[in-house]
Amino acid sequence: MKAEASRLEQSLVDTIAKIENNQSVTSSNIITHIDECKSYLEGLTKMMKSIVSDNKVSEDVISLQNKIKVLTEENQSILLQLKNEQSATLLIKCQFEDALKHDKCMIQEARTALHNMVSSSNKKGFVSSMASTSRYLSTAPQILRCATGRRFPFLRAFSSSAHRWSSTSLEPKIIPEKEDKKNYKPDVNISGKTIIRKIFNTDIPNSKDIELKEESKHIEVDPLDMLNESQTKASKIHEIKSKVNKKQGQENGDSRLRNEKSAVEKVLKQIKSETEIEKIIQLCLEGLDAHSKYPKDVHRILTNGLQRISILSLNNESSVLDNENFKQLIEYVETNYKKLSLKELLDCSCSLISLFPEDVAVVELVENELMWKIREADLDLVIELHKCHESPKTQLRKTVRVHCEGIIKRRMTETKPVHLMYLMKHYSTRKDTKFFYKLEDRVFDLIDHMSVNNYCNIIVYSAIRGSRNESLLRLVLFYLNKTYKKRHIQQISSLLFSCGKLAIYDIDLFNKLSADIMKSDLNSSKSTLNILKSASILGWRHEETLSCLLNQLVNENQKLDLADVENLLFSASTLNYCPEDKAELLQSHCLKLIETSMKETSPLPWLNIVWSLAILKKATPELIATVLEPEFIKHLDQGGANKWQYHPKLLGINSAAHFDVLDYSGAYLPQDFLSECEQGKNNAVKKTMCDDVFSALETFAPKDQFCKRNTMTVNGNKIDVELCIDNSGLPVEYVNAQETSSEYHRVAVKVLGFHDLTIPEKLLKGPVDMEIRHLGCQGYKVLTITHSEWIHIKTTEKAEYLKHKLNELVL
C-alpha cells in the first residue's frame, strides 16, 4: 500500500513538472492526467477496504474456533462426571438393597422367635426360646428403630421387653437335653461381649461353673487327687526355699524369713497366673467355635484374648508356647490374619511380640501384613505401631520400626501435640539429631494448641537431649508462665533439674514452683529428696522452700539410710544452707552410720557425706579421721573411681582438718599427694572470663614478673590469678613478695561464673565458700570477680575496675 501511494505521488509530481517545463501542454491533457490519478486512487481505496474486511473476518473465525474447542472439552468433562455419579448411585443403590434385604431377614427371624416365645407355655420352653432369640435381642434396639417406622405393629409391641433383655448383663443359656460332658459343645448364643468380659475377669462364674459346683457338692472328694495337687505345689515351694537357704550363712534369720515368704508368694502367684492363662485360652477357643458365623465377634475375642495372655505371661516364668490349646489359637491367627482390620492386626502384633522372643511364622505373617496396610493408615495407628516396636530385638522388628519412622518423617505436618510429645521423648535418647531439630521446629507450629504438661515435657526432653534452643525455650517459658497451673511433685523435680541442666534462670517460674512445693503434701521422702537435689543442681536457694523440705526430711522420727543422708547433705552443702538444729541432727545421725559405711563396697558415698559436713563446718574429728586414714585412701584408689571425683574432696577435707577443726589429732594427707592431683578444667564461659580478667591485669601488672596464673597452694586450693600488692594497692614484683612482710599482701583472684553462685540472691555456693575461707586462713586476701558484674563493665574501664578492687582489699 505504501509503495502504491508513493508511486502515485511521484506521477503527480512528474506531471506538474512537465506542465511547468512545457507551457505548450494544453489544459485537456492536464485534466486527463488528473482523471487518471483520481481513478487510480479510487481503485486503491477499494483495495484497502477489502484487505481490512478480510483481516476482521479471519480474527472472528479464530475466536469462534477457540470457543467451540472450550465448549467441547467442558462437554466431555461433564459427561465423564455424569458417568461417575451414575456408577456411584448404582453402587449405593445395591448396598441399600442388600442392607434392606438383611434387615427384612432379621426382622422375620425375630418375629418368628418372638411368636415362639409367647406361644410357649412351660418354663423350660420359655427359657430355650429366649436363649434362641438372645442374638437378635442383642441387636433389638437397632431393629426396633427400623421396625417402628416401617409398620410392624408386632415388634413395636415388644420393644420395651426386648430393650430390657438386651441391657441385662446375664444372658439365658440353652440347657442341653443330654448331659454328656465329653461331647458338650460351647453355647452359640453367648455374646462376644460376655466372653471378652470373662477373659479379662476369669473370676466371673457362668452357668456351667455353677452347675459343676452344685454337682461337686454331691460328689465325694478323692483324697489321692488332693494329695497330688498339694504335692505339686509343695514341691515348687520347696525348690524355691532350697534356693533361698543356700545363702543363709550370709544372711540373718529375719532376712531369710522375708526371702522365703516372698519366694512362696511368688510361686503362688505363678500358679494362679498359669490357671488363669489356661482358662483364658479355653474361653477364646470356645468363643471362636461358637461365633464362627460372626467375624466381628471372633476378631474381638481373638485380639482381647491374646492381649490378656501376653499380660499374664509377663509375670509367669513358665512358657505358654508349649500349650496345645494355645497352638490352636496361633493356627487360627495364621489362617485368618488377612481378615483382620488394621487395628486388630496391630493389637495382635503387640501381643505376639511380647509372647514370642523370636520371629516365628505367625509373627512374620502379621508383621508383613502390617507393613503393607500401615502406609495409608491414620498417623495415630502409625505412632502406636512404633510404640510396640520401640525396642526391637530381631531384624524384622527393626525393619518395621524403620518403616514407621519413614512414614512419620514424611507426614510430619500431620502430627498433633500428643504425637509430638511421644516422638520428642523417643528421640531425646537417640542419635538422630536432625530429626529432633525438626520436632523442635514443629513445636513452633503447635505451641498455641498445647497444654501446661506439654510445655513442661518439652523442657524436660530438651534437657535429656542436651539441646539448648534458646528461641524455643523462651517461647515455651513464656507460654508456661502465662498458662501455669499447679504442678505435681515429680514434675516440679523434673523441671528444676532440667532448668539446672539447660542453665535456665526464670525467677518467676521458680517462685511459682516453690509456692506449689510449700502447698503440697510431702509424704514421700524420696520425692522430697529429689526436689532438694534438683534445687541444688539449679542453685535455687529459696530459704522458705528449703526449710520446708528439711523439716520434712530431718527430724527425730525420720529414718534415713546412707544414700538418703548422702543426697540430703550433698544438696544442703551445695546451696550452703542448713539451719543449726538440722545440722546437729544430721551430724549425730552420721556418727551412728560410721560402722555401716565401713561395710559398703564403694567408699565414695561416705566421702561425700564427710565432705558435705566439712563445707557446713559440722565435721567432727571422728568423722574426718575415717576419711584421711591411709586404708580408706587405698580403698578409694582400688575402687575404680576417677581421681578427679575424689581428689578435690580429699584436699578440701584435709584443709578443713587444718583450719576448721582445731582439736583434730588424726592423720593428714601425705606430702606427695598434691603432686598426684590434677587441676580441674574450667568450662568455656569461665575460661573466656579468666582470659579477659588476666589480660586486663596485664595492663598494669605484667605476666610472670608481677602475677601468675592457675596456681595451687600447699593445701591444694586452686587460684585463678595470684599477685602481690603493697599497702597502697599497687602491684609489686612477685619474687620479692614471697618473703613475709607487713608491707606486702598476697592476693588470690577467684573468677566466679553463674554455676558458682545461687539464685536469686547470688550468694556463694558451699564448695566455693569453703575454698575462699581456707585461702583466707592461709594469709591470702581474696578478690572475687563475678560474671554478673564483669559483663556490664566496658572494656576500657576493666583495668580501672581491678585497680579499684585491689585498693579496697588494703583499706
SVG drawing of the C-alpha trace seen along z (x, -y; Angstrom):
<svg xmlns="http://www.w3.org/2000/svg" viewBox="-49 -28 112 120">
<polyline fill="none" stroke="black" stroke-width="0.4" points="0.0,0.0 2.8,-2.4 4.5,-1.6 1.4,-2.4 0.8,-5.7 4.4,-6.8 4.2,-5.8 1.0,-7.9 2.7,-10.8 5.7,-10.5 3.5,-10.5 1.7,-13.7 5.0,-15.4 6.2,-14.4 3.0,-15.7 3.3,-19.1 7.0,-19.3 6.2,-18.6 3.5,-21.3 6.0,-23.8 8.7,-22.9 6.4,-22.7 3.9,-25.6 2.6,-24.3 0.7,-21.5 -3.0,-22.1 -5.4,-22.0 -7.1,-19.0 -4.0,-16.9 -3.8,-18.0 -7.4,-17.1 -6.9,-13.7 -3.8,-13.1 -5.8,-14.2 -8.7,-11.9 -6.3,-9.0 -4.9,-9.8 -8.4,-10.0 -9.5,-6.7 -6.3,-5.1 -6.9,-6.5 -10.5,-5.1 -9.2,-1.7 -6.6,-1.9 -9.1,-2.8 -11.4,0.1 -8.4,2.5 -7.6,1.2 -11.2,1.6 -11.3,5.2 -8.0,6.1 -9.2,4.6 -12.5,6.5 -10.7,9.8 -8.5,9.3 -11.5,8.7 -13.2,11.9 -10.2,14.0 -9.9,12.8 -13.6,13.6 -13.2,17.1 -10.2,17.8 -12.1,16.6 -15.1,18.8 -12.9,21.8 -11.4,21.3 -14.9,21.1 -16.0,24.3 -12.9,26.1 -13.5,25.0 -17.2,26.0 -16.3,29.5 -13.9,30.0 -16.4,28.9 -19.0,31.2 -16.6,34.2 -15.8,33.5 -19.5,33.1 -20.2,36.4 -17.4,38.1 -18.6,36.7 -22.1,37.8 -20.9,41.4 -19.0,41.4 -22.1,40.2 -24.3,42.8 -21.9,45.6 -21.7,44.3 -25.5,44.0 -25.8,47.6 -23.4,48.8 -25.2,47.0 -28.5,48.5 -27.1,52.0 -25.7,51.5 -29.1,50.2 -30.9,53.1 -28.6,55.6 -29.0,53.8 -32.8,53.7 -32.8,57.4 -30.7,58.2 -33.0,56.2 -36.0,57.9 -34.5,61.3 -33.5,60.3 -37.0,58.9 -38.6,62.0 -36.4,64.3 -37.1,62.1 -40.8,62.2 -40.9,66.0 -38.7,66.3 -40.9,63.9 -44.0,65.8 -42.5,69.0 -41.6,67.3 -45.1,66.0 -46.7,69.3 -44.5,71.4 -46.4,72.3 -43.9,74.1 -40.9,72.6 -38.3,74.7 -39.7,73.8 -39.7,70.2 -36.1,70.3 -35.0,72.1 -36.9,69.8 -35.4,66.8 -32.0,68.3 -32.5,68.8 -33.5,65.1 -30.7,63.7 -28.6,62.9 -31.5,61.0 -32.2,59.2 -28.6,58.0 -29.4,56.0 -33.0,55.3 -32.7,51.5 -31.4,51.1 -34.1,53.4 -36.9,51.8 -35.8,48.3 -36.4,49.6 -39.5,51.6 -41.4,48.7 -41.1,46.6 -42.0,49.5 -45.4,50.6 -44.5,53.6 -47.0,53.5 -46.0,56.8 -42.3,55.7 -43.4,52.3 -45.4,54.0 -42.4,55.9 -39.9,53.0 -39.8,52.4 -39.2,56.0 -36.6,56.5 -34.7,53.4 -34.8,54.7 -33.5,58.1 -30.7,56.7 -29.5,54.4 -29.1,57.2 -25.6,58.5 -26.7,62.1 -27.9,63.9 -30.0,67.1 -28.4,70.3 -29.7,73.4 -29.5,76.4 -28.6,79.5 -31.1,82.3 -28.3,84.9 -25.8,84.1 -22.8,85.6 -19.8,83.6 -17.4,85.1 -19.3,84.2 -20.6,80.9 -20.1,78.0 -19.9,74.4 -23.0,72.3 -23.5,70.3 -25.9,67.9 -23.4,66.3 -22.5,62.9 -18.9,61.8 -19.0,59.1 -19.7,61.7 -16.7,63.8 -14.4,60.8 -15.6,59.8 -14.8,63.3 -11.4,63.1 -10.4,60.0 -12.1,61.3 -11.8,65.0 -13.5,64.9 -16.9,64.2 -18.9,67.5 -21.0,68.7 -23.9,71.1 -21.7,74.1 -19.4,73.4 -22.5,73.0 -23.8,76.4 -20.4,78.0 -20.2,76.6 -23.7,77.9 -22.7,81.3 -19.5,81.3 -21.4,80.9 -22.8,84.4 -19.5,86.0 -17.0,87.3 -13.6,85.8 -10.8,88.2 -8.0,87.8 -5.4,89.1 -6.1,86.1 -5.9,83.7 -2.7,85.2 -1.2,85.0 -2.2,81.3 -0.8,80.4 2.5,82.3 3.0,80.4 2.5,77.0 4.7,78.1 7.5,79.3 7.6,75.9 7.7,74.1 10.4,76.5 12.6,75.8 12.4,72.0 13.1,72.5 16.2,74.6 17.5,71.8 16.9,69.2 18.6,71.3 21.8,71.6 22.7,68.1 21.6,68.5 25.2,68.3 25.5,64.8 22.1,63.5 20.5,63.3 17.3,65.0 14.9,62.2 16.1,61.6 16.0,65.3 12.3,65.5 11.5,62.4 13.1,64.0 11.3,67.3 7.9,65.5 8.4,63.5 9.5,66.7 6.4,68.6 4.2,65.6 5.9,65.6 5.2,69.3 1.5,68.9 1.2,66.0 2.8,68.1 0.4,71.0 -2.6,68.6 -1.4,67.0 -1.0,70.4 -4.5,71.4 -5.8,68.0 -4.0,68.4 -5.4,71.9 -8.9,70.6 -8.5,67.7 -7.2,69.9 -10.2,72.3 -12.6,69.3 -11.1,68.0 -11.3,71.4 -14.9,71.8 -15.8,68.3 -14.1,68.8 -16.1,72.0 -19.4,70.5 -19.2,67.3 -17.7,68.6 -20.6,67.0 -20.0,63.6 -16.5,62.4 -16.5,59.2 -17.1,61.1 -14.5,63.6 -11.9,60.9 -12.6,59.1 -12.4,62.4 -9.1,63.3 -7.4,59.9 -8.6,59.4 -7.6,63.0 -4.1,62.6 -3.7,59.3 -4.7,60.8 -2.5,63.9 0.5,61.7 -0.1,59.5 -0.3,62.6 2.8,64.2 5.0,61.3 4.9,62.3 5.0,66.1 8.2,67.9 6.7,71.0 6.2,70.6 2.7,70.7 4.1,71.5 4.1,75.3 0.4,75.3 -1.6,77.3 -4.7,75.1 -2.5,72.1 -1.1,73.6 -4.6,74.0 -5.2,70.3 -2.0,69.4 -3.0,71.6 -6.3,69.7 -4.3,66.4 -2.1,67.8 -5.1,68.8 -7.3,65.7 -4.9,62.8 -5.8,61.3 -9.4,60.9 -8.4,58.7 -8.7,55.0 -5.7,52.8 -6.4,52.0 -6.9,55.7 -3.7,56.6 -1.9,54.0 -3.2,55.5 -2.3,59.0 1.2,57.8 1.8,56.2 0.7,59.4 2.7,61.7 5.8,59.7 5.7,59.9 4.9,63.7 7.5,64.8 11.1,63.6 12.0,64.8 10.3,64.2 8.2,67.3 5.9,67.9 2.8,66.2 4.9,63.1 6.3,62.8 2.9,63.0 1.3,60.4 4.3,58.0 4.5,58.1 0.7,57.6 1.0,54.6 3.8,53.0 1.6,53.3 -1.5,51.8 0.1,49.1 1.1,46.9 -2.3,45.3 -3.4,45.5 -4.0,42.7 -0.9,41.3 -2.3,42.4 -2.0,46.1 1.5,45.5 2.6,44.0 1.0,46.9 2.8,49.4 6.1,47.5 5.5,47.7 5.1,51.5 8.5,51.7 10.3,49.2 13.0,51.7 13.1,54.3 15.2,57.5 15.1,59.0 15.8,57.8 12.2,57.9 11.0,55.8 13.8,53.3 12.6,53.1 9.0,52.4 10.3,49.7 12.3,48.1 9.3,48.3 7.2,46.5 9.9,43.8 9.9,43.1 6.2,42.7 6.3,40.3 9.1,38.2 7.1,37.9 3.9,36.9 5.4,34.6 2.8,31.9 0.0,34.2 1.5,34.6 -0.5,33.5 0.8,32.4 0.3,35.9 2.3,37.4 5.0,34.7 5.5,35.4 6.0,39.1 8.4,38.5 10.4,36.0 10.6,38.4 11.7,41.2 14.3,39.3 15.7,37.5 17.9,40.6 18.6,41.4 21.3,40.4 19.1,38.8 19.8,35.1 18.4,33.7 15.0,35.2 14.9,33.9 15.6,30.4 12.6,30.9 10.5,31.8 11.6,28.6 10.5,26.7 7.2,28.4 6.7,27.1 6.5,23.6 3.5,24.5 1.6,26.3 2.6,24.1 -0.9,22.5 -2.6,25.9 -0.5,27.3 -1.2,27.7 0.9,26.9 2.0,30.5 3.3,30.3 5.3,27.2 6.9,28.9 7.7,32.0 9.4,30.0 11.8,28.5 12.5,32.0 13.1,33.7 15.3,30.9 17.4,31.3 17.7,35.1 18.7,34.5 21.1,31.6 19.5,29.3 19.5,25.7 17.4,24.0 17.1,20.5 14.3,19.2 12.3,22.4 12.9,22.3 12.0,18.6 8.7,19.2 7.9,22.3 8.7,20.5 6.5,17.5 3.5,19.8 4.3,21.8 4.2,18.7 1.1,17.5 -0.9,20.7 0.7,22.0 -1.3,24.4 -0.4,26.3 2.2,29.0 2.8,32.4 5.8,33.0 7.5,35.3 7.0,32.8 8.4,30.0 11.5,32.0 12.0,32.8 11.5,29.2 14.1,27.9 16.6,30.5 16.0,29.7 16.4,25.9 19.6,26.5 21.0,28.7 20.0,26.2 21.1,23.1 17.6,21.6 17.1,18.9 13.5,17.9 12.8,16.4 9.0,16.1 8.7,19.7 10.8,20.8 8.7,18.7 5.5,20.5 7.2,23.9 8.3,23.0 4.7,22.0 3.4,25.3 6.1,27.2 5.0,25.5 1.3,26.2 1.9,29.9 1.7,32.8 5.3,34.1 4.7,37.6 7.3,39.4 10.9,38.8 12.1,40.0 10.2,37.2 11.2,34.6 14.9,35.7 14.6,35.5 13.3,31.9 16.1,30.9 18.7,32.4 17.2,30.8 17.2,27.4 20.9,27.8 21.8,28.6 19.9,25.4 21.3,23.4 17.8,22.3 18.3,21.0 14.7,20.2 15.0,20.3 11.3,20.9 11.2,23.8 14.4,25.3 13.3,25.1 10.0,26.8 11.9,29.6 14.4,30.0 11.7,30.0 10.1,32.9 13.3,34.9 15.3,34.1 13.5,34.9 13.9,37.4 11.2,39.8 12.6,39.9 14.8,42.9 17.4,42.2 19.8,44.7 23.3,43.9 22.2,43.0 19.5,40.6 21.9,38.9 24.4,38.5 21.9,36.9 20.5,34.6 23.9,33.4 25.3,33.0 22.3,30.8 22.3,28.7 26.1,28.1 25.9,27.2 23.3,24.5 25.3,23.6 22.1,23.7 21.4,25.8 19.8,24.5 21.8,25.1 19.3,27.6 19.1,29.6 22.8,29.7 23.3,31.1 20.7,33.8 22.5,34.8 25.8,34.7 24.7,37.1 23.0,39.3 26.2,39.6 28.2,40.6 25.8,43.6 26.4,44.5 30.2,44.9 30.1,48.6 27.6,49.0 29.8,47.0 32.7,49.3 30.8,52.3 29.9,50.6 31.6,51.8 32.1,48.2 33.6,45.6 32.5,42.6 29.1,42.1 30.8,41.8 33.4,39.4 30.6,37.2 29.0,37.2 32.1,36.1 33.0,33.5 29.5,32.0 29.7,31.7 33.1,30.1 31.6,27.4 28.9,26.8 31.6,26.6 29.9,29.6 32.6,32.2 33.8,33.7 37.4,35.1 36.0,38.6 34.3,38.2 37.4,36.6 39.7,39.3 37.6,42.0 38.3,40.4 42.0,39.3 43.2,42.8 45.7,44.4 43.5,47.6 40.4,45.5 42.5,43.7 43.8,47.0 40.3,48.3 39.4,45.3 42.2,45.9 41.3,49.5 37.6,48.8 37.9,47.9 36.6,44.3 38.2,41.4 40.7,39.4 39.0,36.1 35.9,37.3 37.5,37.7 40.9,35.9 39.5,32.3 37.2,33.5 40.1,35.1 42.0,31.9 39.1,29.9 38.6,32.2 42.4,32.0 42.2,28.2 39.2,28.4 41.2,30.5 43.9,27.9 41.8,24.7 38.2,25.6 38.6,28.4 41.0,27.1 41.1,30.2 41.8,32.7 44.8,35.0 44.4,37.7 46.1,38.4 46.6,36.0 47.2,36.4 50.8,37.3 53.1,34.5 53.4,36.1 49.6,36.4 49.4,32.9 51.7,33.8 49.4,36.6 46.3,34.3 45.0,33.0 43.7,29.5 40.1,29.3 39.3,27.6 37.0,24.6 34.1,24.6 34.2,22.5 32.4,19.4 34.5,19.3 37.8,19.9 36.9,16.9 36.2,14.8 39.6,15.8 41.4,14.8 39.7,11.5 40.5,10.8 44.1,11.8 44.5,9.6 43.1,6.6 45.5,7.2 48.5,7.4 48.0,3.7 49.3,2.7 50.8,6.0 52.8,7.8 52.8,11.6 55.4,13.7 57.0,10.6 54.0,9.4 51.3,12.1 51.0,15.8 48.1,17.8 46.5,21.1 48.5,21.8 47.8,24.1 48.5,23.6 50.3,26.1 46.9,27.4 45.6,27.8 43.4,24.7 43.2,23.5 43.9,19.8 43.0,18.3 45.4,15.4 48.0,14.8 49.7,11.5 51.1,9.3 50.3,5.6 51.7,3.1 49.8,1.1 48.6,-1.4 47.1,1.3 49.7,1.2 51.3,4.5 54.8,5.4 57.3,7.9 56.1,11.4 59.6,12.7 60.2,10.2 56.8,10.5 57.2,14.2 59.0,13.2 56.7,12.5 56.5,8.8 53.9,6.3 54.4,4.1 53.2,6.7 49.9,8.6 49.3,11.8 46.2,11.6 44.2,14.6 41.9,13.7 38.9,16.0 36.7,15.8 33.2,16.9 30.7,18.0 26.9,18.5 27.4,22.0 29.4,20.8 26.5,18.6 23.0,19.3 19.8,17.6 18.1,15.3 20.4,13.6 23.7,14.5 25.4,16.0 28.4,18.2 27.7,21.9 29.1,24.2 32.3,25.6 33.4,22.1 32.7,20.6 34.9,23.2 37.7,22.7 37.7,18.9 37.5,19.4 40.6,21.7 42.5,19.2 41.9,16.5 43.2,18.8 46.4,19.2 47.1,15.5 45.6,14.6 43.4,11.6 40.7,13.0 39.4,10.9 36.2,12.4 35.0,11.3 31.6,12.5 30.3,13.0 27.2,10.8 29.4,7.8 32.1,8.3 29.9,8.5 28.4,5.0 31.9,3.3 33.2,1.6 36.5,3.0 38.3,-0.4 37.2,-0.5 38.1,3.0 41.7,2.2 40.5,-0.7 37.8,1.6 40.5,4.1 42.7,1.3 39.8,0.1 39.0,3.6 42.7,4.2 42.8,0.9 39.6,1.9 41.4,5.0 44.1,3.0 41.8,0.4"/>
</svg>
